[in-house]
Amino acid sequence: MLRAFKRRNYRLWAAADFLSVAGAWMQVLGVNWLLLSISGSATSLGLGLFLQSAPTLLLAMFGGSLADRLPARPLVITGQVFHGLLAAALAVIAFNGPDHTGPIYLISALGGVVSAFCAPAIGRFAAEMVEREDLSNALGLGSVISSAARILGMGVAGALIPLIGTAALFAANALSFTGVIAAVLLMRTGEMRIMPRATREESKITDGLRYMLRTPWLLVVFGLAFALGSLGRNYQLTMAAMSQGPLGAGAGGYGLLSVVFAVGAIIGGLVAASRPRLGFRVLLVAGASISVFQALSGLAPGLPLFAALMLLIAVGAVVVDTTVAARIQLGTREDMRGRVLAAQSMVGAAAGATGGPLLGVLCDTAGPRAALVLAGVVTTAATLTAAVLLVRILGVRFPVLMPYRPAALVQSHAS
């Protein structure tokens, strides 16, 4: 289960990732609290989230093109430097006691721009630290690390905001980037797996788009990821609506469900890391399972059963995310990897931008129970549709039973 940890570079990256994710979630909670303190409106939080995600939809493919053409390591370091400077600027703004939200929105938007350009390079860089056969394990362990760091970051932020305010959280996050940069600099170049890069002519965005359009199995995976990510992924919203409404559990119940979901995410990462391979079979079974569980959660009579279903959904959701990442990393051309990863991030951003408002409207109009049941039925249908399409595209009879296939074989069926 811990195969990836045998490599020194991955151990350094895992420590850096834990530090970075914990700091990022400290900043997320700090920004939310600061916006609420200034504006007194929850709408301001939604605008802040939109400003963070919008640059991904607009600029991610440019970042992907850069990642395919330039060495990943300098791009990663540059991105960490800019993120650290933005966190430091946010600390200065918070320390001076801002009286309007404009500067915070500006920092949020600039952070989104940096992420849009650097995220594809981080994806390529992470794939260079381990051999291909250990990549699925590394991605699963990465999910565990991210989930644990998220719990720590949110817990620390919740405890420290009333004591020392938000400025200290932003300053701590800024310092955390020095640790990330140090870890990247300490990595041994000779132990990195060499991935082919595209030339300036080959790194065009249009070439990447044409490649993806000629890879139909990849489009099916993107479509399934969008469906599961929009209607089947905004659990913070649906858990809050169920706690406040039908379950009558209030804020305490919502807090309990958040903890349960976080625990499930860690278990899901361990499940993904324990599997020697993550193929389409795993993706389809996990996608169908969480969709059915989501529909059933809308019928749960009380908090205990609803929490149990949320635990199972969290496990499956992380397995789905890890498997999607593994299939994309292992099944696509390495000189196209940055642009494909950019497209994946765009799909995730679009899913979040559309799914949250849509589920919110459903909860307000039809009720949280009906929203969960309807969303579960739709995502179940989407998963079954994806299975049928993969049957046709890959030329296999039962993709749900399909074993792992080498990337070259998958590409030959997809062309």
Long-range contacts (C-beta under 8 A, 24 or more apart in sequence): 1-137, 1-270, 1-273, 1-274, 2-137, 2-141, 2-273, 3-134, 3-137, 4-129, 4-130, 4-134, 4-137, 4-138, 4-141, 5-141, 7-129, 7-130, 7-134, 7-191, 8-187, 8-188, 8-191, 9-129, 9-187, 9-188, 9-191, 9-192, 10-129, 10-130, 10-138, 12-183, 12-184, 12-186, 12-187, 13-126, 13-129, 13-183, 13-184, 13-187, 14-141, 14-142, 14-145, 15-179, 15-183, 16-179, 16-180, 16-183, 16-184, 17-142, 17-145, 17-146, 17-149, 18-145, 18-148, 18-149, 19-149, 19-176, 19-179, 19-180, 20-80, 20-149, 20-176, 20-177, 20-180, 21-145, 21-146, 21-149, 21-150, 21-153, 22-149, 22-150, 22-152, 22-153, 22-156, 22-176, 23-87, 23-153, 23-172, 23-173, 23-176, 23-177, 24-153, 24-173, 25-149, 25-150, 25-152, 25-153, 25-154, 25-157, 26-153, 26-154, 26-156, 26-157, 26-169, 26-172, 26-173, 27-87, 27-90, 27-169, 27-170, 27-173, 28-153, 28-157, 29-153, 29-154, 29-157, 29-158, 29-161, 29-169, 30-94, 30-157, 30-161, 30-166, 30-169, 30-170, 31-90, 31-104, 31-108, 31-166, 33-161, 33-166, 34-94, 34-98, 34-104, 34-166, 35-101, 35-104, 38-98, 38-99, 38-100, 38-101, 38-104, 39-101, 44-101, 47-105, 48-101, 48-104, 48-105, 48-108, 50-353, 51-105, 51-108, 51-109, 51-112, 52-108, 52-109, 52-111, 52-112, 52-115, 53-112, 53-349, 53-352, 53-353, 54-109, 54-112, 54-349, 54-353, 55-109, 55-112, 55-113, 55-115, 55-116, 56-112, 56-115, 56-116, 56-119, 56-345, 56-346, 56-348, 56-349, 57-346, 57-349, 57-350, 57-353, 58-116, 59-113, 59-116, 59-117, 60-116, 60-119, 60-120, 60-342, 60-343, 60-345, 60-346, 60-349, 61-205, 61-208, 61-209, 61-339, 61-342, 61-343, 61-346, 62-116, 62-117, 62-205, 63-116, 63-117, 63-118, 63-119, 63-120, 63-121, 63-338, 63-342, 64-120, 64-205, 64-208, 64-338, 64-339, 64-340, 64-341, 64-342, 64-343, 65-203, 65-204, 65-205, 65-208, 65-338, 65-339, 65-342, 66-117, 66-120, 66-121, 66-203, 66-338, 67-120, 67-121, 67-123, 67-124, 67-337, 67-338, 67-339, 67-341, 67-342, 68-120, 68-124, 68-197, 68-198, 68-202, 68-203, 68-208, 68-335, 68-336, 68-337, 68-338, 68-339, 69-197, 69-198, 69-199, 69-200, 69-202, 69-203, 70-121, 70-197, 71-197, 72-121, 72-122, 72-124, 72-125, 72-128, 73-125, 73-184, 73-187, 73-189, 75-117, 75-118, 75-121, 75-125, 76-118, 76-121, 76-122, 76-125, 76-184, 77-181, 77-184, 77-185, 78-118, 79-114, 79-115, 79-117, 79-118, 79-121, 79-122, 80-177, 80-180, 80-181, 80-184, 81-177, 81-181, 82-114, 82-118, 83-111, 83-114, 83-115, 83-177, 84-174, 84-175, 84-176, 84-177, 84-178, 84-181, 85-174, 86-110, 86-111, 86-114, 87-170, 87-171, 87-173, 87-174, 87-177, 88-170, 88-171, 88-174, 90-170, 91-167, 91-168, 91-170, 91-171, 91-174, 92-167, 94-165, 94-166, 94-167, 94-170, 95-167, 116-345, 119-341, 119-342, 119-345, 120-337, 120-338, 120-339, 120-341, 120-342, 120-345, 121-338, 123-329, 123-337, 123-338, 123-341, 124-195, 124-337, 124-338, 124-341, 127-193, 127-195, 127-329, 127-337, 128-192, 128-193, 128-194, 128-195, 129-187, 129-192, 129-193, 130-193, 131-193, 132-193, 132-330, 135-326, 135-329, 135-330, 136-272, 136-273, 136-275, 136-276, 136-277, 136-278, 136-322, 136-326, 136-330, 137-273, 137-276, 139-272, 139-273, 139-278, 139-322, 139-325, 139-326, 139-329, 140-269, 140-270, 140-271, 140-272, 140-273, 140-274, 140-275, 140-278, 140-322, 141-269, 141-273, 142-269, 142-322, 143-265, 143-268, 143-269, 143-272, 143-273, 143-318, 143-321, 143-322, 144-266, 144-269, 144-270, 144-273, 145-269, 146-269, 147-262, 147-265, 147-266, 147-268, 147-269, 147-318, 148-266, 150-262, 150-265, 151-262, 195-334, 195-335, 195-337, 196-334, 196-335, 197-335, 198-335, 198-336, 202-335, 203-339, 205-339, 207-336, 207-339, 208-336, 208-339, 208-340, 208-342, 208-343, 209-339, 211-332, 211-333, 211-336, 211-339, 211-340, 212-339, 212-340, 212-343, 214-414, 214-415, 215-332, 215-411, 215-414, 215-415, 216-389, 216-393, 216-414, 217-331, 217-390, 217-393, 217-394, 217-410, 217-413, 217-414, 218-328, 218-331, 218-332, 218-340, 218-414, 220-386, 220-389, 220-390, 220-393, 221-283, 221-324, 221-327, 221-328, 221-386, 222-343, 222-344, 222-347, 223-382, 223-386, 224-283, 224-287, 224-382, 224-383, 224-386, 225-320, 225-324, 225-344, 225-347, 225-348, 225-351, 226-347, 226-350, 226-351, 227-378, 227-379, 227-382, 227-383, 228-287, 228-290, 228-291, 228-317, 228-320, 228-379, 228-382, 228-383, 229-347, 229-348, 229-351, 229-352, 229-355, 230-350, 230-351, 230-352, 230-354, 230-355, 230-358, 231-355, 231-358, 231-359, 231-375, 231-378, 231-379, 232-290, 232-291, 232-294, 232-317, 232-375, 232-376, 232-379, 233-317, 233-351, 233-352, 233-355, 234-352, 234-355, 234-356, 234-359, 235-261, 235-310, 235-313, 235-314, 235-317, 237-356, 237-359, 237-360, 237-363, 238-359, 238-363, 238-368, 238-371, 238-372, 239-310, 241-363, 241-368, 241-371, 242-297, 242-306, 242-368, 242-369, 242-372, 243-303, 245-363, 245-367, 245-368, 246-367, 246-368, 246-369, 247-300, 247-302, 247-303, 247-306, 249-303, 253-303, 256-303, 256-307, 257-303, 257-306, 257-307, 257-310, 260-307, 260-310, 260-311, 260-314, 261-310, 261-311, 261-313, 261-314, 262-314, 263-311, 263-314, 264-310, 264-311, 264-312, 264-313, 264-314, 264-315, 264-318, 265-314, 265-315, 265-317, 265-318, 267-311, 267-314, 267-315, 268-314, 268-315, 268-316, 268-317, 268-318, 268-319, 268-322, 269-318, 269-322, 271-315, 271-318, 271-319, 272-318, 272-319, 272-322, 272-323, 277-403, 277-404, 278-319, 278-322, 278-323, 278-326, 278-327, 278-404, 279-323, 279-327, 279-402, 279-403, 279-404, 279-405, 280-327, 280-390, 280-394, 280-399, 280-402, 281-399, 281-400, 281-401, 281-402, 281-403, 282-319, 282-323, 283-320, 283-323, 283-324, 283-327, 284-383, 284-386, 284-387, 284-390, 284-399, 284-400, 285-400, 286-316, 286-319, 286-320, 286-323, 287-316, 287-320, 287-379, 287-382, 287-383, 287-386, 288-380, 288-383, 288-384, 289-316, 290-316, 290-317, 290-320, 290-379, 291-376, 291-377, 291-379, 291-380, 291-382, 291-383, 292-376, 292-380, 293-376, 294-372, 294-375, 294-376, 294-379, 295-372, 295-373, 295-375, 295-376, 295-377, 295-380, 296-376, 297-372, 297-376, 298-368, 298-369, 298-370, 298-371, 298-372, 298-373, 298-376, 299-369, 299-373, 330-407, 331-407, 331-410, 331-411, 331-414, 332-407, 332-411, 333-411
